[in-house]
Amino acid sequence: MHPAPGGRVVFHVGDRLTLRLEAPADGGVGMVRTTLGRRDRLLTWAQASDRDRPRLAAAAWRDVAMRHDGQAWVLDCVVAEAGFFQAKTFWRDDQGYTHWPQGDNLGITVLPARWRCGNTIYCAFVRQFGAARSAATTADDLRDGQLAVLDRHGFTVIPPSGTLRQLAACVPHIIDRLGCRILHLLPVCPTPTTRARFGRYGSPYAGQDLTAIDPALVEFDHRSTGIEQFRELADTVHGHDGALFLDMALNHTGWGSALQEQHPEWFVRNPDGTFHSPGAWGTVWEDLVELDHRHPELVDTLAEALITWCQRGVDGFRCDAGYMIPTPVWQRITARVHALFPDTVFLLEGLGGAWQATEDLLTVGGMQWAYSELFQNYSGDEVASYLDHCLDQQQRIGPLIHYSETHDNPRLAARGRTWSLLRNRLCALTSQGGGFGYTAGVEWLATERVEVHQARGLNWDAPDNLVDELAALGRLLADHPAFRDDAVCRRVSAAGAQVYMMQRQAADDCPQVLVVANTDPDHGHDCLLNDTILAWLGPAPVDLLGQKLPHLTPTSHGARLRLPAGGCACLAAAAWQAADQGQAYRAARLQLAAAVAILTRRCEGEAIGPFAWPRLAALLAADPIAFITAAHHVDLDAVARDPVAALEAAMDAGSYPMALAWNPADAGRVVPVPADHWLVCRDKVPFRLAVDDPHQPFNARSLPVDGGHVVLVPPRQGLRTLHLHRLGHGPDPISATIHFLPRHPILSEGDPAEGRFLLTNGRGAMARIPADLSTVVSKYDAVLAANLDTRWPVDRHVFVKRLRAWLLIDGFNVPLDATSLVDSSPGPVARWHFA
């Protein structure tokens, strides 16, 4: 089997996966057993109770036949949904026996298309964006004699903090100037102010309330709440085409938190009955108290807190000390969030935990990214060894994000400008998909360590800074194809060399680049470029960082390149001038993901033949309604041969539209949407859309198409309210009522198990059956009833009152009732769908 059993592979939505099985071509058939294409069922299983999970375990698996290409059995399919899936090939002989390759299932991680590239992160501690922002040092202020006197007398003295609005004012600098796409906030929850307050301010990691805003971060303007000011910040970030991540600590709370006061039974106790404080690396964090995740109600509370933040505009979470929480707990939490917000990123802070914990959480745990440990590897040998590990694992379980420094570490600039610039360039240029982060103040060469119990200076606007250098890195990572998700990277320097070299090859015809970094900040070093490297660099290479080209000395087998102390360069055959190409690439990939999602409502991913992805994306971008209509009517045999040609032909045919257009001008009326029709919501500016639907929750961020932005809402039923929030135009949404009409009238709406089916034959016989087969709701319920009197309309006889059914399989009885009912259609013919 290829990929091998027990292996791990990583894709993004819209990519193609190929599985091969070496088995006889005659006398049997190659098969794949997989959960691909069953995301909703996997999420249902992950959210279920331990009692219900065994009943649902098999519902997500399916068997798919492979085809023989003359050498091996092959399955080629499009991955259309984000999540963690599994697959394994087997051979079924002509007697019906199955033969399995040895080893475990293949793990398949599929990441959302939105996070393919340009994932540069700016980490901000809101508290520092007040008076401390421009300070180079704040130590003297904190040792003020008057404060010391008050401290000794037990007074609580907390200076003013930076606010959410002060940080929002810096978003143009962060996103537009530096080119960071993600703003990562340290926790914004209330901190201890008296009891168990450590330091001058108290730590945000000693949170007092999972969903509240620290009042110190809010401006008192007599008209807006803290939550509204947080939404303002989120709206500002999104209005600049950015994303917002929030640091969440779900392993613990601070002493005296709302959870501890309301549910002390949800916390870990020591043998002597005292509450337990967590710790790591020999340190106990005494301002924290550890949660006991064995309580299902606690896990649900944590998941609801994250959902609340998503509703406020958060796009991802940094999971503090995530490795301390069991994988099954994360599995349930991430499933609940992804069921409502499927593109949400969970960034694991696994520093200090075992690597196996990281692998488990980035696969079955439902997380997408993890912290890299490059920031604590320094020598040439350490850097080469760790980056080899990263290149391997990023292809197995997902991106490892290179933060150049974090709030847990000393500032790079404390060791000097050269050291800070080297480490930032090294982390950026060796990242995957632009997964590079740094902490506020790095660009200003701030030297004060970020202490979460204090409010240290950021040295903002210092004349000696790295703003231009980091901005150049941001543009390069965002736009150059060699830094996208599909670039092939490999180390070309010798193990242990002081100068690290990485070759990056883009998937398209774009020239390769060579990253060279002298890991020694104190001495210059040489590296050798062989003839092969010189051949693709060409006779006049350039440095894409805008620096003067390092000195090259010809040798018998290539050239010797001299790098100064801490020198770093990104060499290519020619300068890169295509500004905003990364933005266009991300837009096209989003269009592709939407196109594939529409197609896979008609057929499975393996039934979609090979295609040129830019052409498929362009078809959807040109006319989403025509694309949806064509996908509904297209011949599936033609899709298996050439999807793009088949869809182009179907679009030219001009069939009856299967989608209805909606825009904010329609908000003042109830818009009816015919059965099986999509709703295409369009606006001129980017927006978020939420549809209130208890059975099919829907939240999405718009994708750019020709002439504007759209959200494609799949078919559903019932009277629903949608909320459209224009990004960057204020947090107040536009609300409207949409009536998604049913295929056939039903006697009630809501939970599928609460419906009734009324079937008649026009000659006096009828069936009035609850969707929950085993129940009788009223005296009128009957599987078979009839009026046997030709004179009176009420002479009713019931022949069969109800029916009960069970499925007996593999020794297990499964009742076919509301507990296993997925959905139902009232017909005619009436149909029930059970899992």
LINQUI-V525720 format. One record per pair of residues at least 6 apart in sequence whose ideal C-beta (glycine too) atoms are under 7 Angstrom apart, sorted by the first residue. I is the first residue (numbers start at 1). J is the second residue. D is the distance in Angstrom with one decimal. If there is no record, write none. Layout:
i,j,d
I,J,D
I,J,D
//
This chain:
i,j,d
1,21,5.5
1,89,4.8
1,101,4.3
2,20,4.4
3,9,5.6
3,106,5.6
4,103,6.7
5,88,6.3
5,101,5.1
5,102,6.6
5,103,2.8
5,104,5.8
5,106,6.4
6,103,4.3
6,104,3.9
7,106,5.5
8,107,4.5
8,109,7.0
8,363,6.7
8,396,3.9
8,397,5.5
9,106,6.9
9,108,5.7
10,109,4.7
10,111,6.8
10,395,6.0
10,396,6.7
10,397,6.7
10,398,5.5
11,17,6.1
11,79,5.1
11,108,6.9
11,110,5.1
12,110,6.8
12,111,4.9
12,113,5.4
12,116,5.4
12,485,6.1
13,79,6.3
13,80,6.3
13,81,6.7
13,82,5.6
13,110,6.0
13,112,6.0
13,113,4.5
13,593,4.3
13,596,6.9
14,113,5.6
14,589,6.4
14,592,4.2
14,593,4.8
14,596,5.2
14,613,6.5
15,79,5.6
16,76,6.3
16,77,6.9
16,78,5.7
17,77,5.6
17,79,5.6
17,108,6.7
18,74,6.6
18,76,4.9
19,32,5.8
19,75,4.5
19,87,6.4
19,89,5.8
20,72,4.7
20,73,6.9
20,74,5.5
21,30,4.6
21,66,6.4
21,72,6.1
21,73,4.2
21,89,3.9
21,91,6.6
22,72,5.1
23,30,5.6
23,73,5.9
23,91,3.8
25,68,4.9
27,93,6.0
27,94,4.9
28,91,5.4
28,92,5.5
28,93,4.1
28,94,5.6
29,65,5.9
29,92,5.5
30,66,3.8
30,68,6.9
30,73,2.7
30,89,6.3
30,91,5.7
31,63,5.4
31,64,6.7
31,65,5.9
31,66,6.3
31,89,6.8
31,90,5.4
31,92,5.6
32,64,4.6
32,66,6.1
32,75,5.0
32,87,5.7
32,89,5.2
33,61,6.0
33,63,5.3
33,88,5.7
33,90,6.6
34,62,6.5
34,64,6.4
34,85,6.7
34,86,6.7
34,87,3.8
35,42,5.9
35,60,4.6
35,61,5.8
35,85,4.7
35,86,5.3
36,77,6.7
36,79,6.6
36,85,4.8
36,87,6.3
36,108,6.8
36,605,6.6
37,80,7.0
37,81,6.9
37,600,6.9
37,604,5.5
37,605,5.8
38,60,4.1
38,62,6.8
39,81,4.0
39,83,4.9
41,59,5.0
41,60,4.1
42,60,4.9
42,83,6.2
43,335,4.7
43,338,6.3
43,339,4.8
44,56,6.3
45,53,6.1
45,56,4.6
45,57,6.6
45,60,6.2
46,331,5.1
46,332,5.8
46,335,3.5
47,332,6.0
47,335,4.9
47,336,5.6
47,339,7.0
48,56,5.6
49,296,7.0
55,814,6.6
56,835,6.4
59,835,4.3
64,75,6.2
64,606,5.7
66,73,4.0
66,74,5.8
66,75,4.6
67,74,5.8
75,606,5.9
76,606,7.0
77,605,4.1
77,606,3.8
78,596,5.5
78,605,4.2
78,608,4.9
79,110,4.8
79,605,6.3
80,596,4.6
80,597,5.6
80,600,4.3
80,605,5.4
81,110,6.5
82,110,5.2
82,111,6.1
82,112,4.6
82,342,5.8
83,110,5.9
84,107,6.7
84,109,5.5
84,363,5.2
84,364,6.1
84,366,6.5
85,108,4.4
85,110,6.6
86,105,4.2
86,106,6.6
86,107,6.0
86,108,6.7
87,105,6.6
87,106,4.9
87,108,6.1
88,100,6.9
88,105,4.8
88,106,6.1
89,101,6.6
90,98,5.0
90,99,6.2
90,100,4.7
91,99,4.6
92,98,5.3
93,99,6.8
107,363,5.2
109,363,6.2
109,397,6.2
109,398,5.5
111,368,5.7
111,398,6.6
112,342,6.9
112,343,4.3
113,589,4.8
113,590,5.5
113,592,6.9
113,593,3.8
114,343,5.2
114,590,6.4
115,345,6.2
116,433,6.0
116,484,6.4
116,485,4.3
116,586,6.4
116,589,5.4
117,433,4.8
117,434,5.2
117,483,6.6
117,484,4.2
117,485,5.5
117,582,6.0
117,585,6.8
117,586,6.5
118,181,5.0
118,434,4.7
118,477,6.4
118,478,4.2
118,582,5.1
118,586,6.5
119,181,6.3
119,182,6.3
119,433,5.4
119,434,4.7
119,435,4.8
120,179,6.4
120,180,4.7
120,181,5.5
120,182,6.9
120,434,5.3
120,436,5.3
120,474,5.4
120,477,5.6
121,180,6.4
121,182,4.5
121,184,5.1
121,401,6.9
121,436,7.0
121,437,3.3
122,174,4.8
122,178,6.7
122,180,3.9
122,183,5.6
122,184,6.7
122,438,6.9
122,440,6.6
123,184,4.4
123,437,6.0
123,438,6.9
123,439,4.5
123,440,6.4
124,167,5.9
124,183,6.3
124,185,5.8
124,440,4.6
125,186,4.6
125,407,6.7
125,440,6.7
125,450,6.0
126,162,5.4
126,163,7.0
126,164,6.1
126,167,5.2
126,185,6.5
126,188,6.1
126,217,5.2
127,161,4.7
127,162,5.2
127,201,6.5
127,455,4.8
128,162,5.6
128,440,6.5
128,455,5.7
128,456,6.5
128,458,5.4
129,162,3.4
129,166,4.5
129,167,4.6
129,170,6.5
130,160,5.7
130,161,5.6
130,162,3.4
130,163,6.6
130,166,6.0
131,160,6.3
132,138,5.4
132,455,4.6
132,456,6.3
132,457,5.1
132,458,6.8
133,162,6.6
133,458,5.0
133,460,4.6
134,460,4.8
134,461,6.2
135,457,3.3
136,457,5.5
136,459,4.8
137,448,5.9
137,457,5.8
138,448,6.6
138,455,6.8
138,456,5.5
138,457,4.9
142,200,5.9
142,454,6.9
147,157,5.5
150,157,5.1
151,157,6.8
156,193,6.0
156,194,5.4
158,193,6.5
158,200,6.7
158,201,5.7
161,201,7.0
161,216,4.0
161,217,6.1
161,455,6.5
163,217,5.3
163,218,6.4
163,219,5.3
164,217,5.2
164,218,6.7
164,229,4.8
164,230,5.9
164,233,4.8
165,219,5.5
165,229,6.2
165,232,6.9
167,233,6.4
168,232,6.2
168,233,4.6
168,236,4.6
171,183,7.0
171,236,4.9
171,237,5.8
171,240,5.8
172,240,6.8
174,180,5.3
174,183,6.0
175,240,4.3
175,242,4.7
176,240,6.2
177,471,6.0
178,443,6.4
178,470,5.5
178,471,5.3
178,474,5.3
179,471,5.8
179,474,2.3
179,475,5.3
179,478,5.7
180,474,6.1
181,242,5.6
181,243,6.3
182,242,6.6
182,243,4.8
182,245,5.6
183,237,5.2
183,242,6.0
183,244,5.5
184,245,4.3
184,247,7.0
184,318,6.1
184,437,6.7
185,245,6.9
185,246,5.3
185,247,6.2
186,204,5.7
186,247,4.9
186,407,6.5
186,452,6.9
187,204,3.7
187,205,6.1
187,207,5.9
187,247,5.0
187,248,6.9
187,249,6.4
188,204,6.9
188,213,5.8
188,214,5.9
188,217,5.9
188,230,6.8
189,204,6.3
189,207,4.0
189,208,6.4
189,209,5.7
189,210,6.7
189,212,5.9
189,214,6.2
190,208,4.2
190,209,5.6
190,212,5.4
190,214,4.7
190,215,6.8
191,201,6.5
191,202,3.7
191,203,6.1
191,204,5.4
191,206,6.0
191,208,6.7
191,214,6.0
191,254,6.9
192,202,4.3
192,206,5.4
192,208,6.7
192,254,5.1
192,255,6.8
192,256,6.8
192,287,6.6
193,202,6.2
195,255,6.1
195,256,5.0
196,206,6.7
196,254,6.2
196,255,3.7
196,256,6.4
196,287,4.9
198,287,4.5
198,453,5.0
199,451,6.8
199,453,2.3
199,454,5.3
200,453,6.7
200,454,5.3
201,453,6.1
201,454,6.2
201,455,6.0
202,453,6.5
203,287,5.9
203,452,4.7
203,453,5.1
204,452,6.1
205,249,5.1
205,320,6.4
205,452,6.2
206,254,2.9
206,287,4.4
206,288,5.6
207,249,6.0
207,253,5.4
207,254,5.6
207,257,6.3
208,254,5.6
208,256,6.9
208,257,4.9
208,258,6.5
209,257,6.7
209,258,4.8
210,305,3.9
211,305,5.2
211,308,4.8
213,226,3.3
213,227,6.0
213,230,5.6
215,226,6.5
218,226,4.1
218,229,5.4
219,229,6.8
227,312,6.6
228,731,6.7
230,312,5.9
231,312,5.6
231,313,6.0
231,731,4.0
232,731,6.1
234,244,5.1
234,312,6.3
234,313,2.9
234,314,6.9
235,313,6.7
235,727,6.5
235,728,6.3
235,730,6.6
235,731,4.9
236,728,7.0
237,243,6.9
237,244,4.8
238,313,6.6
238,727,3.9
238,728,6.4
239,727,5.1
239,728,1.9
243,315,4.1
243,316,6.7
244,313,6.0
244,314,5.5
244,315,5.4
245,315,6.5
245,316,4.2
245,317,6.5
245,318,5.9
245,347,6.7
246,309,5.7
246,314,4.8
246,317,5.8
247,318,4.5
247,320,5.9
248,306,6.7
248,317,5.0
248,319,6.4
248,320,6.6
249,320,4.2
249,321,6.8
250,302,5.0
250,319,6.9
250,325,6.2
251,278,6.3
251,290,6.6
251,291,6.3
251,320,7.0
251,321,4.6
251,324,4.6
251,325,5.5
252,278,5.3
252,288,4.3
252,289,6.1
252,290,4.9
252,291,5.8
253,259,5.4
253,260,6.0
253,289,6.2
253,291,6.8
254,287,5.9
254,288,6.2
255,287,6.5
255,289,5.5
259,266,6.3
260,267,6.1
260,289,6.1
266,291,6.1
266,292,5.8
266,295,5.2
266,298,4.5
267,275,5.6
267,289,5.6
267,290,6.6
267,291,6.1
267,292,5.8
268,276,4.1
268,290,4.4
268,292,4.8
269,275,6.2
269,276,6.2
270,276,5.1
275,289,4.7
276,289,6.9
276,290,5.0
277,284,5.4
277,285,5.9
277,286,5.3
277,288,5.4
277,289,6.0
277,290,6.7
278,285,6.0
278,288,5.8
278,290,4.4
278,324,6.7
279,285,5.7
280,352,4.8
281,352,6.2
291,298,6.4
293,299,6.2
293,325,5.8
293,326,6.1
293,329,4.5
299,329,5.5
299,332,5.6
299,333,6.4
302,333,5.8
303,332,6.9
303,333,4.6
303,336,4.0
303,337,6.4
306,317,6.3
306,333,6.7
306,337,5.2
307,336,6.8
307,337,5.9
307,340,5.9
310,337,6.5
310,340,6.9
310,341,4.5
310,344,6.1
315,344,6.7
315,345,6.8
316,344,5.9
316,345,3.4
316,346,7.0
316,347,6.2
317,346,5.6
317,347,6.7
318,347,4.6
318,349,6.0
319,346,5.8
319,347,6.5
319,348,5.4
319,349,6.0
320,349,5.3
321,349,6.4
322,330,7.0
322,348,4.6
322,349,5.7
322,350,6.1
322,361,6.3
323,350,4.5
323,353,2.9
323,357,4.4
323,358,6.8
323,361,6.9
327,360,4.7
327,361,5.9
327,364,6.2
327,365,4.6
330,361,5.8
330,365,4.2
330,366,6.2
330,367,6.7
331,364,6.1
331,365,5.4
331,366,5.5
334,346,5.7
334,365,6.7
334,366,3.0
334,367,6.4
335,366,6.1
337,344,5.3
338,344,6.2
338,366,6.7
339,697,6.9
340,697,4.9
340,699,5.9
341,699,5.2
345,368,5.0
345,369,6.0
346,366,6.7
346,367,4.0
346,368,5.8
347,369,4.6
347,401,6.6
348,358,6.4
348,361,5.4
348,362,6.6
348,367,5.0
348,369,6.9
348,370,4.2
348,371,6.7
349,371,5.3
350,357,6.3
350,358,4.4
350,370,5.5
350,371,6.1
351,371,5.7
351,373,6.6
358,370,5.3
359,397,5.5
361,367,4.9
362,370,5.7
362,397,4.3
362,398,5.0
363,397,5.9
368,398,5.7
369,398,6.1
369,399,5.1
369,401,5.4
369,435,6.8
370,400,5.5
371,401,6.2
371,403,6.6
372,390,6.1
372,400,4.0
372,401,5.7
372,402,4.6
372,403,7.0
373,386,6.5
374,386,5.8
374,387,6.9
374,402,4.9
374,427,5.9
375,403,5.7
375,404,6.0
375,405,6.0
375,406,6.9
375,409,6.6
375,427,7.0
377,383,5.4
377,386,4.4
378,519,7.0
379,519,6.3
380,496,6.0
380,497,5.4
380,498,4.4
380,500,6.2
380,519,4.5
381,495,7.0
381,496,4.2
383,500,5.2
383,519,5.4
384,491,6.2
384,493,6.7
384,495,5.6
384,496,6.7
384,500,5.8
387,430,5.6
387,491,6.6
388,491,6.2
390,400,5.1
391,489,5.8
393,400,6.3
394,400,5.9
394,432,4.8
399,432,5.0
399,433,5.7
399,435,4.5
401,435,4.3
401,437,5.8
402,427,3.8
402,430,6.6
402,431,4.9
402,435,6.5
402,436,5.2
403,437,4.3
403,438,6.6
404,412,6.5
404,423,5.0
404,424,4.6
404,427,4.4
404,438,4.7
404,442,6.6
405,411,6.5
405,412,5.2
405,438,6.4
405,439,5.6
405,442,6.5
406,439,6.3
407,439,6.2
407,450,4.0
407,452,6.1
410,449,5.4
411,446,5.9
411,447,5.2
411,448,6.6
411,449,5.6
412,419,5.8
412,420,3.8
412,423,5.4
412,442,6.7
413,420,4.6
413,445,4.1
413,446,6.1
413,447,5.0
414,447,4.5
417,445,6.0
417,464,6.9
418,521,5.3
418,565,6.4
418,566,4.1
419,521,4.7
419,566,6.3
420,442,6.7
420,445,6.4
420,466,6.6
421,466,5.9
421,469,5.9
421,566,6.9
422,517,6.8
422,521,5.9
422,566,4.0
422,568,5.7
424,438,6.1
424,442,6.6
424,466,7.0
424,470,6.4
424,473,7.0
425,473,6.5
425,517,6.7
425,568,4.0
426,517,4.8
426,568,6.2
427,436,5.4
428,436,4.3
428,473,4.5
428,477,6.0
429,515,4.4
429,570,5.6
430,502,5.8
430,515,6.4
431,477,7.0
432,485,7.0
433,484,6.5
433,485,4.4
434,477,3.9
434,478,6.5
434,483,5.5
436,477,6.4
439,450,6.1
440,458,5.8
441,458,4.0
441,459,6.1
442,466,6.9
443,465,5.9
443,466,5.1
443,467,4.9
443,470,5.1
444,458,6.0
444,459,4.3
444,460,5.5
444,462,4.8
444,465,5.0
445,459,6.2
445,462,6.1
445,464,6.1
445,465,5.8
445,466,6.4
446,457,6.5
446,458,5.1
446,459,4.1
448,456,4.1
448,457,5.1
449,456,6.6
450,456,6.0
472,545,5.6
472,546,5.7
476,483,6.7
476,544,5.7
476,570,6.8
477,483,4.8
478,582,4.1
479,578,6.1
479,579,6.4
479,580,6.8
479,581,4.9
479,582,4.2
480,576,5.4
481,487,6.8
481,506,3.6
481,508,5.8
481,510,4.3
482,504,4.1
482,505,6.9
482,506,4.7
482,510,6.6
482,512,6.8
482,513,4.6
484,506,6.8
484,585,6.8
486,507,4.0
487,504,5.3
487,505,6.3
487,506,5.2
487,507,6.6
488,505,4.5
489,502,5.8
489,504,5.2
490,503,5.5
491,501,6.9
491,502,5.7
492,501,4.8
492,502,6.9
492,503,5.0
492,533,6.8
493,499,6.2
493,500,5.4
493,501,3.9
493,527,6.5
497,527,6.8
498,518,6.4
498,519,5.8
498,520,5.2
498,525,4.4
499,516,6.0
499,517,6.8
499,518,5.2
499,525,5.2
499,527,3.8
499,563,5.8
500,517,4.9
500,519,6.0
501,514,6.4
501,515,6.7
501,516,5.2
501,527,6.1
502,515,4.3
503,512,6.1
503,514,5.8
504,512,6.4
504,513,4.9
504,515,6.6
505,512,4.8
511,572,5.5
511,573,4.7
511,574,6.4
512,536,5.4
513,544,6.6
513,570,5.6
513,571,6.5
513,572,4.6
514,533,6.3
514,537,6.5
514,571,4.4
515,570,5.5
516,527,6.2
516,561,6.7
516,563,6.3
516,568,7.0
516,569,5.2
516,571,6.7
517,568,4.3
518,524,7.0
518,525,5.1
518,563,4.0
518,565,6.7
518,566,6.0
518,567,4.7
518,568,7.0
520,565,6.3
521,565,5.7
521,566,4.0
522,565,5.4
523,565,5.4
524,562,6.3
524,563,6.3
524,564,4.9
524,565,5.5
525,563,5.9
526,560,5.2
526,561,6.7
526,562,5.5
527,561,5.3
527,563,6.8
528,555,7.0
528,558,6.0
528,560,5.9
529,558,4.9
529,559,4.9
529,561,5.7
530,557,5.9
530,558,4.3
531,557,6.2
531,558,5.1
533,558,6.9
534,558,5.5
534,559,6.0
536,573,6.7
537,571,5.9
537,573,5.6
538,573,4.0
541,549,6.6
541,571,4.9
541,572,6.5
541,573,6.1
542,549,6.6
542,572,6.1
542,574,6.5
542,575,5.2
543,549,5.5
543,569,4.7
543,570,6.3
543,571,6.0
544,570,4.4
544,572,5.4
544,576,5.7
545,569,6.3
545,570,5.4
547,569,6.3
550,561,5.3
550,562,6.0
550,563,5.5
550,567,6.6
550,569,5.8
551,562,4.7
552,559,4.7
552,561,5.5
553,559,6.2
553,560,4.4
587,704,4.6
588,614,6.1
588,617,4.5
590,703,4.3
591,617,3.9
591,620,5.0
591,621,4.8
591,703,6.1
591,705,6.9
592,613,5.2
592,616,6.0
592,617,4.2
594,620,5.8
594,703,5.9
594,712,5.9
595,616,5.1
595,617,6.3
595,619,6.8
595,620,4.3
595,627,6.7
598,627,6.8
598,628,5.8
598,631,4.8
599,608,5.9
599,631,5.5
599,643,6.9
602,631,6.0
602,636,6.6
603,636,5.4
603,639,6.6
607,636,6.4
607,639,6.7
607,640,5.6
608,639,5.9
608,643,5.5
609,639,6.5
609,640,4.8
609,641,5.3
609,642,6.0
609,643,5.7
611,643,4.7
611,644,5.0
612,644,6.6
615,644,4.9
616,643,6.6
616,644,5.5
619,627,5.6
619,644,6.8
619,647,5.8
619,648,6.9
620,627,4.6
621,705,4.5
621,706,5.3
622,706,5.5
624,680,5.3
624,705,6.0
624,710,5.5
624,712,6.3
625,657,5.7
625,659,4.4
625,661,6.3
625,680,5.5
626,651,4.8
627,647,6.9
627,651,6.9
628,658,5.5
628,659,4.3
628,678,5.0
629,655,5.5
629,657,5.0
629,658,4.7
629,659,6.4
630,647,4.9
630,650,3.6
630,651,4.4
631,647,6.7
632,658,4.2
633,650,5.5
633,655,4.5
634,646,5.1
634,647,5.9
634,650,4.3
635,646,6.3
638,646,3.6
639,646,5.0
658,676,6.8
658,677,5.6
658,678,6.6
659,677,5.9
659,678,4.0
659,680,5.0
660,673,5.2
660,677,5.5
660,679,5.7
660,680,6.9
661,680,5.2
661,682,6.3
662,671,6.0
662,679,5.7
662,680,6.8
662,681,5.0
663,682,5.1
663,683,6.2
664,683,6.2
664,724,6.2
664,734,5.1
666,736,6.6
667,734,5.3
667,735,6.9
667,736,4.1
670,737,4.7
670,739,5.7
671,738,5.2
671,739,7.0
672,739,4.6
672,741,5.8
673,679,5.4
673,738,6.0
673,739,6.8
673,740,4.9
673,741,6.4
674,741,5.7
675,741,5.2
675,742,6.0
675,743,4.3
676,715,5.1
676,743,6.9
677,715,6.1
678,712,5.9
678,713,6.3
678,714,6.1
678,715,6.2
679,713,4.1
679,738,6.4
680,710,5.7
680,712,5.9
681,689,5.6
681,710,6.4
681,711,4.7
681,713,6.5
681,724,6.6
682,708,5.5
682,710,4.9
683,708,6.1
683,709,5.7
683,724,7.0
683,726,6.7
684,708,5.0
685,709,6.6
685,726,5.4
685,727,6.9
685,729,6.7
686,702,5.2
686,709,5.1
686,727,4.6
687,702,5.0
687,709,6.4
687,724,5.4
687,725,5.9
687,726,4.9
687,727,5.9
688,701,5.3
688,725,4.6
688,727,6.6
689,700,5.5
689,702,7.0
689,711,4.3
689,722,6.2
689,724,5.4
690,698,6.8
690,699,4.9
690,722,6.8
690,723,4.7
691,698,4.0
691,713,6.2
691,720,5.5
691,722,4.8
692,720,5.9
692,721,4.5
693,716,6.2
693,720,5.3
696,716,5.1
698,713,6.2
700,711,4.8
702,709,3.9
702,710,6.0
702,711,5.1
703,709,6.7
703,710,6.4
716,740,4.8
717,740,5.1
717,742,4.8
718,740,5.8
718,749,5.2
719,737,6.7
719,739,5.2
720,738,5.2
720,740,6.2
721,735,6.0
721,737,5.7
722,736,5.5
722,738,5.8
723,733,4.1
723,735,5.2
724,733,5.9
724,734,4.5
725,731,6.9
725,733,4.3
743,825,6.8
744,826,5.2
744,827,6.5
746,755,5.2
746,756,7.0
746,826,4.9
747,755,6.9
747,756,4.0
747,758,6.1
748,754,5.7
748,755,5.4
748,756,6.0
752,771,5.7
752,821,5.8
752,823,5.0
752,824,5.3
753,771,5.3
753,772,4.5
753,818,3.7
753,821,5.4
754,771,6.8
755,771,4.1
755,824,6.2
755,826,6.9
756,768,6.2
756,770,5.7
757,767,6.9
757,769,4.8
757,826,4.5
757,827,6.7
757,830,4.7
758,766,7.0
758,768,5.3
759,766,6.6
759,767,4.5
759,827,6.4
759,828,6.1
759,830,6.1
760,766,4.5
764,786,5.3
764,787,4.3
765,786,4.5
766,785,5.5
767,782,6.5
767,783,5.7
767,784,6.1
768,780,5.5
768,781,5.5
768,782,5.8
769,781,6.9
769,783,5.9
770,777,5.2
770,781,6.1
771,821,6.7
771,824,4.6
772,817,5.7
772,818,4.1
772,821,6.8
773,803,6.0
773,804,6.6
773,805,6.4
773,816,6.1
773,817,5.9
774,804,5.0
774,815,6.9
774,817,4.3
776,801,6.5
776,802,5.3
781,802,6.8
782,798,4.6
782,800,6.6
782,801,5.9
783,800,4.0
783,801,6.9
783,802,6.2
783,803,5.3
784,799,4.5
784,800,4.3
785,796,5.9
785,797,6.4
785,798,4.7
785,799,6.5
786,797,5.8
786,799,7.0
787,793,6.5
787,795,5.4
787,796,5.6
788,795,6.3
788,797,5.6
789,795,3.5
805,816,4.3
806,813,5.1
806,814,6.4
806,815,5.4
806,816,6.5
807,814,4.5
807,816,6.2
814,820,6.1
816,834,5.2
820,834,4.7
820,835,5.6
821,832,6.6
821,834,6.0
822,833,4.6
822,834,6.3
822,835,5.1
823,833,5.1
824,831,6.6
824,832,5.0
824,833,6.6
825,831,4.6
//
